[in-house]
Amino acid sequence: MASIPKPSLAPQLAFLLLGLALHQAALAIEPLAVTEVAPGVYVHQGAQAFPDAHNRDEIANIGFIVGDRAVAVIDSGGHPGQGEALKAAVHKATDKPIRYVVNTHVHPDHILGNAAFKAPGVVFVGHHKLAHAMALRAPHYLATANRDLGLALNNDAVVPPTLEVKDKLELDLGNRTLTLTAWRTAHTDNDLTVYDSKTQTLWLADLLFVEHVPTLDGSVKGWLAALDDLAKQPVKLAIPGHGPVQRDWPQALEPEKQYLLMLRDEIRGLIKQGGTLEQAIGRVGQSIRSRWPLFDQYHKRNVSAAFAELEWED
């Protein structure tokens, strides 16, 4: 009678070794440098730079907020590797599970780390217009990242929200409630802010730029209106999308507001005189060029966007 061959242990051993290797690789990821700017509120300040192959779009302020039961990540970074480093920073700071990943708007430096956080029980949160904006822009964002930033991304890097905010939404982290507000078109048409009432911290993301010229991808008039509303909120700590954390509120909004007012008023004046877009690009804002880092990289785009909006005013 033929003997029944014993099952090989090789597949099980290989699976075990693979799991061990992946675990060791995860442990080897260097946690992203973060600062606890308020109790339980951690921020990584991005580079004040134009995205390139050196910084790999790691230019946005990203971070997380820790409650008694769970963690909310606020923006995930410019690529999955940065997202993994941010996740490692969370695990270094707390043993609480990551429950939410909040994307404040569609720009790639804030969302392309999302894939690092895909796991059972993790909810991705965004403005109700964010998923549509992601779908429209993903091909361009991925192509640019792969061509110009030395990355190798595919569609898996784009993770849309599974929970959408149409007006306001509260996230309970355990003895800590975050209030998310969806704004009308301002910096983009899908801006979201996060307010932590426990520390009176307002995470404005790209509704506030500090020591970095603002970048307009929405409505200059809408952005100014949003700033007026934001200034009324009780805030002890303001976290911008770019630049250092601010404690002087609402004065922290003023430089950006003055830039946007200049943009609106100078373009309006030029349009009333019959001026063209080309003239606006060459003239508007040139007197303040030296005041704003990255002016040359972004200001002309801002003029073009604002001109397109304002030329159709009554």
Secondary structure as a PSIPRED ss2 file (coil, helix, strand):
# PSIPRED VFORMAT (PSIPRED V4.0)

   1 M C   1.000  0.000  0.000
   2 A C   1.000  0.000  0.000
   3 S C   1.000  0.000  0.000
   4 I C   1.000  0.000  0.000
   5 P C   1.000  0.000  0.000
   6 K C   1.000  0.000  0.000
   7 P C   1.000  0.000  0.000
   8 S C   1.000  0.000  0.000
   9 L C   1.000  0.000  0.000
  10 A H   0.000  1.000  0.000
  11 P H   0.000  1.000  0.000
  12 Q H   0.000  1.000  0.000
  13 L H   0.000  1.000  0.000
  14 A H   0.000  1.000  0.000
  15 F H   0.000  1.000  0.000
  16 L H   0.000  1.000  0.000
  17 L H   0.000  1.000  0.000
  18 L H   0.000  1.000  0.000
  19 G H   0.000  1.000  0.000
  20 L H   0.000  1.000  0.000
  21 A H   0.000  1.000  0.000
  22 L H   0.000  1.000  0.000
  23 H H   0.000  1.000  0.000
  24 Q H   0.000  1.000  0.000
  25 A H   0.000  1.000  0.000
  26 A H   0.000  1.000  0.000
  27 L H   0.000  1.000  0.000
  28 A H   0.000  1.000  0.000
  29 I C   1.000  0.000  0.000
  30 E C   1.000  0.000  0.000
  31 P C   1.000  0.000  0.000
  32 L C   1.000  0.000  0.000
  33 A C   1.000  0.000  0.000
  34 V C   1.000  0.000  0.000
  35 T E   0.000  0.000  1.000
  36 E E   0.000  0.000  1.000
  37 V E   0.000  0.000  1.000
  38 A E   0.000  0.000  1.000
  39 P C   1.000  0.000  0.000
  40 G C   1.000  0.000  0.000
  41 V E   0.000  0.000  1.000
  42 Y E   0.000  0.000  1.000
  43 V E   0.000  0.000  1.000
  44 H E   0.000  0.000  1.000
  45 Q C   1.000  0.000  0.000
  46 G C   1.000  0.000  0.000
  47 A C   1.000  0.000  0.000
  48 Q C   1.000  0.000  0.000
  49 A C   1.000  0.000  0.000
  50 F C   1.000  0.000  0.000
  51 P C   1.000  0.000  0.000
  52 D C   1.000  0.000  0.000
  53 A C   1.000  0.000  0.000
  54 H C   1.000  0.000  0.000
  55 N C   1.000  0.000  0.000
  56 R C   1.000  0.000  0.000
  57 D C   1.000  0.000  0.000
  58 E C   1.000  0.000  0.000
  59 I C   1.000  0.000  0.000
  60 A C   1.000  0.000  0.000
  61 N C   1.000  0.000  0.000
  62 I E   0.000  0.000  1.000
  63 G E   0.000  0.000  1.000
  64 F E   0.000  0.000  1.000
  65 I E   0.000  0.000  1.000
  66 V E   0.000  0.000  1.000
  67 G C   1.000  0.000  0.000
  68 D C   1.000  0.000  0.000
  69 R C   1.000  0.000  0.000
  70 A C   1.000  0.000  0.000
  71 V E   0.000  0.000  1.000
  72 A E   0.000  0.000  1.000
  73 V E   0.000  0.000  1.000
  74 I E   0.000  0.000  1.000
  75 D C   1.000  0.000  0.000
  76 S C   1.000  0.000  0.000
  77 G C   1.000  0.000  0.000
  78 G C   1.000  0.000  0.000
  79 H C   1.000  0.000  0.000
  80 P H   0.000  1.000  0.000
  81 G H   0.000  1.000  0.000
  82 Q H   0.000  1.000  0.000
  83 G H   0.000  1.000  0.000
  84 E H   0.000  1.000  0.000
  85 A H   0.000  1.000  0.000
  86 L H   0.000  1.000  0.000
  87 K H   0.000  1.000  0.000
  88 A H   0.000  1.000  0.000
  89 A H   0.000  1.000  0.000
  90 V H   0.000  1.000  0.000
  91 H H   0.000  1.000  0.000
  92 K H   0.000  1.000  0.000
  93 A H   0.000  1.000  0.000
  94 T C   1.000  0.000  0.000
  95 D C   1.000  0.000  0.000
  96 K C   1.000  0.000  0.000
  97 P C   1.000  0.000  0.000
  98 I E   0.000  0.000  1.000
  99 R E   0.000  0.000  1.000
 100 Y E   0.000  0.000  1.000
 101 V E   0.000  0.000  1.000
 102 V E   0.000  0.000  1.000
 103 N C   1.000  0.000  0.000
 104 T C   1.000  0.000  0.000
 105 H C   1.000  0.000  0.000
 106 V C   1.000  0.000  0.000
 107 H C   1.000  0.000  0.000
 108 P H   0.000  1.000  0.000
 109 D H   0.000  1.000  0.000
 110 H H   0.000  1.000  0.000
 111 I H   0.000  1.000  0.000
 112 L C   1.000  0.000  0.000
 113 G C   1.000  0.000  0.000
 114 N H   0.000  1.000  0.000
 115 A H   0.000  1.000  0.000
 116 A H   0.000  1.000  0.000
 117 F H   0.000  1.000  0.000
 118 K C   1.000  0.000  0.000
 119 A C   1.000  0.000  0.000
 120 P C   1.000  0.000  0.000
 121 G C   1.000  0.000  0.000
 122 V C   1.000  0.000  0.000
 123 V E   0.000  0.000  1.000
 124 F E   0.000  0.000  1.000
 125 V E   0.000  0.000  1.000
 126 G E   0.000  0.000  1.000
 127 H E   0.000  0.000  1.000
 128 H C   1.000  0.000  0.000
 129 K C   1.000  0.000  0.000
 130 L H   0.000  1.000  0.000
 131 A H   0.000  1.000  0.000
 132 H H   0.000  1.000  0.000
 133 A H   0.000  1.000  0.000
 134 M H   0.000  1.000  0.000
 135 A H   0.000  1.000  0.000
 136 L H   0.000  1.000  0.000
 137 R H   0.000  1.000  0.000
 138 A H   0.000  1.000  0.000
 139 P H   0.000  1.000  0.000
 140 H H   0.000  1.000  0.000
 141 Y H   0.000  1.000  0.000
 142 L H   0.000  1.000  0.000
 143 A H   0.000  1.000  0.000
 144 T H   0.000  1.000  0.000
 145 A H   0.000  1.000  0.000
 146 N H   0.000  1.000  0.000
 147 R H   0.000  1.000  0.000
 148 D H   0.000  1.000  0.000
 149 L C   1.000  0.000  0.000
 150 G C   1.000  0.000  0.000
 151 L C   1.000  0.000  0.000
 152 A C   1.000  0.000  0.000
 153 L C   1.000  0.000  0.000
 154 N C   1.000  0.000  0.000
 155 N H   0.000  1.000  0.000
 156 D H   0.000  1.000  0.000
 157 A H   0.000  1.000  0.000
 158 V C   1.000  0.000  0.000
 159 V C   1.000  0.000  0.000
 160 P C   1.000  0.000  0.000
 161 P C   1.000  0.000  0.000
 162 T C   1.000  0.000  0.000
 163 L E   0.000  0.000  1.000
 164 E E   0.000  0.000  1.000
 165 V E   0.000  0.000  1.000
 166 K C   1.000  0.000  0.000
 167 D C   1.000  0.000  0.000
 168 K E   0.000  0.000  1.000
 169 L E   0.000  0.000  1.000
 170 E E   0.000  0.000  1.000
 171 L E   0.000  0.000  1.000
 172 D E   0.000  0.000  1.000
 173 L C   1.000  0.000  0.000
 174 G C   1.000  0.000  0.000
 175 N C   1.000  0.000  0.000
 176 R C   1.000  0.000  0.000
 177 T E   0.000  0.000  1.000
 178 L E   0.000  0.000  1.000
 179 T E   0.000  0.000  1.000
 180 L E   0.000  0.000  1.000
 181 T E   0.000  0.000  1.000
 182 A E   0.000  0.000  1.000
 183 W C   1.000  0.000  0.000
 184 R C   1.000  0.000  0.000
 185 T C   1.000  0.000  0.000
 186 A C   1.000  0.000  0.000
 187 H C   1.000  0.000  0.000
 188 T C   1.000  0.000  0.000
 189 D C   1.000  0.000  0.000
 190 N C   1.000  0.000  0.000
 191 D C   1.000  0.000  0.000
 192 L E   0.000  0.000  1.000
 193 T E   0.000  0.000  1.000
 194 V E   0.000  0.000  1.000
 195 Y E   0.000  0.000  1.000
 196 D E   0.000  0.000  1.000
 197 S C   1.000  0.000  0.000
 198 K C   1.000  0.000  0.000
 199 T C   1.000  0.000  0.000
 200 Q C   1.000  0.000  0.000
 201 T E   0.000  0.000  1.000
 202 L E   0.000  0.000  1.000
 203 W E   0.000  0.000  1.000
 204 L E   0.000  0.000  1.000
 205 A E   0.000  0.000  1.000
 206 D E   0.000  0.000  1.000
 207 L E   0.000  0.000  1.000
 208 L E   0.000  0.000  1.000
 209 F E   0.000  0.000  1.000
 210 V C   1.000  0.000  0.000
 211 E C   1.000  0.000  0.000
 212 H C   1.000  0.000  0.000
 213 V C   1.000  0.000  0.000
 214 P C   1.000  0.000  0.000
 215 T C   1.000  0.000  0.000
 216 L C   1.000  0.000  0.000
 217 D C   1.000  0.000  0.000
 218 G C   1.000  0.000  0.000
 219 S C   1.000  0.000  0.000
 220 V H   0.000  1.000  0.000
 221 K H   0.000  1.000  0.000
 222 G H   0.000  1.000  0.000
 223 W H   0.000  1.000  0.000
 224 L H   0.000  1.000  0.000
 225 A H   0.000  1.000  0.000
 226 A H   0.000  1.000  0.000
 227 L H   0.000  1.000  0.000
 228 D H   0.000  1.000  0.000
 229 D H   0.000  1.000  0.000
 230 L H   0.000  1.000  0.000
 231 A C   1.000  0.000  0.000
 232 K C   1.000  0.000  0.000
 233 Q C   1.000  0.000  0.000
 234 P C   1.000  0.000  0.000
 235 V C   1.000  0.000  0.000
 236 K C   1.000  0.000  0.000
 237 L E   0.000  0.000  1.000
 238 A E   0.000  0.000  1.000
 239 I E   0.000  0.000  1.000
 240 P E   0.000  0.000  1.000
 241 G E   0.000  0.000  1.000
 242 H E   0.000  0.000  1.000
 243 G C   1.000  0.000  0.000
 244 P C   1.000  0.000  0.000
 245 V C   1.000  0.000  0.000
 246 Q E   0.000  0.000  1.000
 247 R C   1.000  0.000  0.000
 248 D C   1.000  0.000  0.000
 249 W C   1.000  0.000  0.000
 250 P C   1.000  0.000  0.000
 251 Q H   0.000  1.000  0.000
 252 A H   0.000  1.000  0.000
 253 L H   0.000  1.000  0.000
 254 E H   0.000  1.000  0.000
 255 P H   0.000  1.000  0.000
 256 E H   0.000  1.000  0.000
 257 K H   0.000  1.000  0.000
 258 Q H   0.000  1.000  0.000
 259 Y H   0.000  1.000  0.000
 260 L H   0.000  1.000  0.000
 261 L H   0.000  1.000  0.000
 262 M H   0.000  1.000  0.000
 263 L H   0.000  1.000  0.000
 264 R H   0.000  1.000  0.000
 265 D H   0.000  1.000  0.000
 266 E H   0.000  1.000  0.000
 267 I H   0.000  1.000  0.000
 268 R H   0.000  1.000  0.000
 269 G H   0.000  1.000  0.000
 270 L H   0.000  1.000  0.000
 271 I H   0.000  1.000  0.000
 272 K H   0.000  1.000  0.000
 273 Q C   1.000  0.000  0.000
 274 G C   1.000  0.000  0.000
 275 G C   1.000  0.000  0.000
 276 T C   1.000  0.000  0.000
 277 L H   0.000  1.000  0.000
 278 E H   0.000  1.000  0.000
 279 Q H   0.000  1.000  0.000
 280 A H   0.000  1.000  0.000
 281 I H   0.000  1.000  0.000
 282 G H   0.000  1.000  0.000
 283 R H   0.000  1.000  0.000
 284 V C   1.000  0.000  0.000
 285 G C   1.000  0.000  0.000
 286 Q H   0.000  1.000  0.000
 287 S H   0.000  1.000  0.000
 288 I H   0.000  1.000  0.000
 289 R H   0.000  1.000  0.000
 290 S H   0.000  1.000  0.000
 291 R H   0.000  1.000  0.000
 292 W C   1.000  0.000  0.000
 293 P C   1.000  0.000  0.000
 294 L C   1.000  0.000  0.000
 295 F H   0.000  1.000  0.000
 296 D H   0.000  1.000  0.000
 297 Q H   0.000  1.000  0.000
 298 Y H   0.000  1.000  0.000
 299 H H   0.000  1.000  0.000
 300 K H   0.000  1.000  0.000
 301 R H   0.000  1.000  0.000
 302 N H   0.000  1.000  0.000
 303 V H   0.000  1.000  0.000
 304 S H   0.000  1.000  0.000
 305 A H   0.000  1.000  0.000
 306 A H   0.000  1.000  0.000
 307 F H   0.000  1.000  0.000
 308 A H   0.000  1.000  0.000
 309 E H   0.000  1.000  0.000
 310 L H   0.000  1.000  0.000
 311 E C   1.000  0.000  0.000
 312 W C   1.000  0.000  0.000
 313 E C   1.000  0.000  0.000
 314 D C   1.000  0.000  0.000
